[in-house]
Amino acid sequence: MSPSPIHSITFGRAAPGLAVRDIQAAFRFYSEILGMQKVFENGSPVGFMVLKKDAAEIHLSQSRDHARSTVNAFHMFVDDIDALYAICEAAGVRIIKSLKDKDYGQRAFVFADPDGNRIDVGQRI
């Protein structure tokens, strides 16, 4: 069997896309709580937005009929998970799974944004 051409392709940045009911409210949440900045928006009214902080990027899409999910929308790594957890708690963010050390070598927690998108956050131990 000959090798697949996929092995010669390098994959780059991947950015999760999140559906939100109110894109401006989502922008306020991600900017105020996570410190993300808007780097792109599209539409009039705005229906798509790209937010970024350091290497993390999120693509928001307006979807007025978006429903909460019971699965994690994405996972991101941070370098000070205890500080982020304290920020989320102080801001009243809905914590789905509390902060703890996991047997797979991460300290992690899961929170939900106002639209119910679950974000899994981890830091390697």
N, C-alpha and C positions, 0 to 999 in steps of 0.2 A: 504494500500500500504506500503510495507516495505521500509526502508530508502536505498538509493543508496550507494554502497560501495565507491563512489567518495568522500563522506563526511569524510572518514577516511584517505584520502590521503592529505599530506601537499605538496603544491607546493613551489618550491625554486626559485632561480634566473632565470630570463628570459632575453634573449639577442636577440635583433633584428638582422636579417640578411639583409644585403644590397647588391644588385647587383651594380657593378661598371664596367665601360668600361676599366679603367686603374688602377689596384690595387695599383701600386706604387704611382701614382698621388693622389689617394684617401688617401693612408697612409700619404703622405706629408700634405694634407689638414687637416686631423683629428689630426695629431701630432702637426703641427705648429699652427693651430687655436684653437683647443680644448685641446691641451696638452696631448693627449692620447698616450699610449705606446703600442708597439707591444708585445704581450705575447705569440703568437703562429703564425706560418705560415706553410703552407703545399704545396707541389708540386714543380716541377722543369720544367718550371718556376713556380713561386708562383702563385697559383690560389685561395688560401683561406688564410685569415688572421684574427686573433682576436686582437682587440685593447681594451685597458682598461684604465680608469682613475677613481680612487676611486671605487665606487660601479657600475659605468656605464661601460657597455661592448657592443661592436659592432662587428659583424661578417661580414667581407667583402668577397664577392665572385666575381671573375672575370667573366664578361659577356660582351663580346665585342659588342653585339647587344642590350645592355640595353637602354631603352628609358625613358625619364623623366616621372614623374608621377604628377597627379594633386591632389593626396591625401597624407597625412602625412605618412611617413614611420614608425615613432615612436615618442613617447613623453618622455622627460626626465625632471627631476627636478634638479635645481641647488640652491645654497644658496645665490648667488649674481647675479641675473639676469641683473641688470643694468650694472655691470662690463662686463658680457659676451656679452651683446648687444653692448657695446662700443668697445669691442675687435673685434667683427664681422664687425661692421661698419668701423672701422679703417683699417681692412684687405680687405675691398671691397667685403665681402661676400654678395651674393644676398639675400636680406631680402624680404620675401614673404608677411608677415604681421608684421607691426611695433609693437614695444613694447607698451603695454597698460594694464591697469587693466581690468580684465574681471568680468562679473557679477556672475561667478561661483567660485569666491574666489581665483583667481590666477592672477599674473602679468605674461604676456606671450608674446612671439613672435615666428614667424616661419621663418626659413631660409632654403636655399637649398644648398646642397653640389655641387661640380662641375659636378656631374652626374645627378643633378636634383632631388635627394632624398630629400624630405622635412622633416625637423626635427622641431618638435614643442617643445619649451622649456618653462618651467613654474617655478614659485616660488609661494608657498602659501602665501597669504596676511595675 
